[in-house]
Structures are given as C-alpha cells and as structure tokens.
Amino acid sequence: MKAVILTLVVLSGFTLASCKKDYVCECTKVRTDSDGNRNSSTDGNYSFKDSRVRAEKKCNDLEETGTDVFGNYTRECDIQ
C-alpha cells in the first residue's frame, strides 16, 4: 500500500512540474552607434503558455540581427 501511495505522489510531482504556465518574453532592439554607445528600445512582449523550457526556446527563436531604416540592430529577448 505504501508503494502505491509513494508512486502516486511521485507521478503527481512530475505532472505538476510539467504544467503549462504563461511566460512573458520581452524583446528589445539594441543599436550601437559609431562611438560604441549602446541604445536600446522595447520591441515587443510576447506571451507563451507552455513549459518554461519550451517558452524559453520560443523566446530565443525571436532573437535576430538585421538592418532597418535606423541602421543595424540586434534583437535580444528574455523570459521575464
């Protein structure tokens, strides 16, 4: 009987650990001017309802480098 209860407690722990929750991914665009000064601006918040590991991967997939009308930038994203 104790083995059954212990098994149920362990399985419940795994179930709770893998629950999907809402995670917010905050992205910023970082620009470096010719003097080496870094300027950053908010570039969006994204919500993911998933496990933390999957939400972090989705957030990291939003990172990029590129060019727009203001010049070169790096987009950095992190789970908040």
Secondary structure, DSSP 8 states (H G I E B T S, - for coil): -HHHHHHHHHHHHHHHHT--EEEEEEEEEEEE-TTS-EEEEEEEEEEEEE-HHHHHHHHHHT-EEEEETTEEEEEEEEE-
